[in-house]
Amino acid sequence: MEDHEFDVFVIGSGIAGQTVAKACAEKGLKVAITDNREFGGTCANRGCDPKKILLSAIEAYELSTNLKGKGISKAAKIDWKQLQKFKRNFTANIPASTEHNLAELGITLFHQSPAFLDENTLLVEGKKVVAKKIVIATGLVPRTLTMPGAKHFKESDDFLNLKKLPKKIVFVGGGYIGMEFAHMAARAGAEVTVIDTGKRPLHAFDADLVNELRKYSKSLGINFIFEATPKALKKKRKKLILTYEIKGKEHTIEAGAFFNTAGRVPSLVGLDLEKGKVDFNEKGVETNTYLQSISNPNVYACGDVSDKNLPLTPLSGRQGYVVAENIINGNDKVLEVPVIPSVVFTSPNLATVGYSEEEARSRYKNIRVNFEVATNWFNAKRINAPLYAYKIIMNDRTGEIVGAHLLGPDAGETINILTMAINNKMTDCEIKSTIFSYPSWGNDIKSMV
């Protein structure tokens, strides 16, 4: 086998790509992996992990602010510069350690985005590479905005690496990223506006809980502009001005920084998938139940770039495992996806798992919906939390929990208990008969059902 021939060539070094590369290398296959950015992928370098590190200070700030005068004499103050330095302790060594771990397994490393030449051949770093199996694990990238002046928008990477917060910040897009960053920036002292084309933020989450979060966000000073279509971004000497349209009428807003938080799309540009006979759509590479390309059996796709994706790191790892098993053993592993929780790490968290109320009504003859703003419950009162709410959805005939939606401190943790309950088809009676530690957030679930 020549130097540029491999059994497996992996495109993308995030969780999905690493999982495939390591598993195949450990089985003795000749493996190569490439990335056009720093090794380690989005989550570890410029996504979930650094975001949560920045949130640690936000959470401490919020808790001290809520308890000011109730045992805390002075609220905390966020030092953004120190916070960024703390974050770099976690992220700085990721690329080098990832490369080291892969190389130790005998995996060949490339550092460029490849392009298909045919079904089994790629061009990378000016070299022709032939591989028996090619794995696309390139993840997602920010959705491109095409308006005049779009080049002046910053992206999520830029926010996570901001050395200094501008006084005024505008986020164009009210999804996960826009709302999480808006909460961070507002707590850190910036004047924040979120602009969205829809009627509310976080369209994928329960409308009642989102409404509560929106009202609370406004109390933090976050301004919302809905049903607005951005038209152009113009750069002045020390500021930028966005022109947007609402019901045919133009408006403008100025700020020190505008961030594109309008969602993310599969990272497929530049791969020349057509030459590789790899079909794809807006969701990603079109795959079968084995995560194998439906048009080119030599190609697999896993993680966020697969059309079977949910933008969640745990699922990326599972998909990587499925692809590795199918390459090694010949398509004997089908992707099985349990009910998966999703969390918006605003402060407080908004978390969801299972069916929405609308979905549940369409699937079951009768459902029971328990919805309450529970700020007067003990766990919320003991930390003077300004917002705590839930919506639990049950099949009324069986009592089985089919959907859960939480808003409040530690909702991102509590939702995991409800995820296990749904995956194991637990009923309200079974939850109530379970002994939880008391007083704890988890114990509140018994009162929710």
Secondary structure, 3 states (H helix, E strand, C coil): CCCCEEEEEEECCCHHHHHHHHHHHHCCCCEEEECCCCCCHHHHHHCHHHHHHHHHHHHHHHHHHHCECCCECCCCCCCHHHHHHHHHHHHCCHHHHHHHHHHHCCCEEECCCCEECCCCEEEECCEEEEEEEEEECCCEEECCCCCCCHHHCECHHHHHCCCCCCCEEEEECCCHHHHHHHHHHHHCCCEEEEECCCCCCCCCCCHHHHHHHHHHHHHCCCEEECCCEEEEEEECCCCEEEEEEECCEEEEEEECEEEECCCEEECCCCCCCCCCCCCEECCEECECCCCEECCCCCEEECHHHECCCCCCHHHHHHHHHHHHHHHHHCCCCCCCCCCCCEEECCCCEEEEEECCHHHHHHHCCCEEEEEEECCCCHHHHHCCCCCCEEEEEEECCCCEEEEEEEEECCHHHHHHHHHHHHHCCCEHHHHHCCCCCCCCCCCHHHHHC
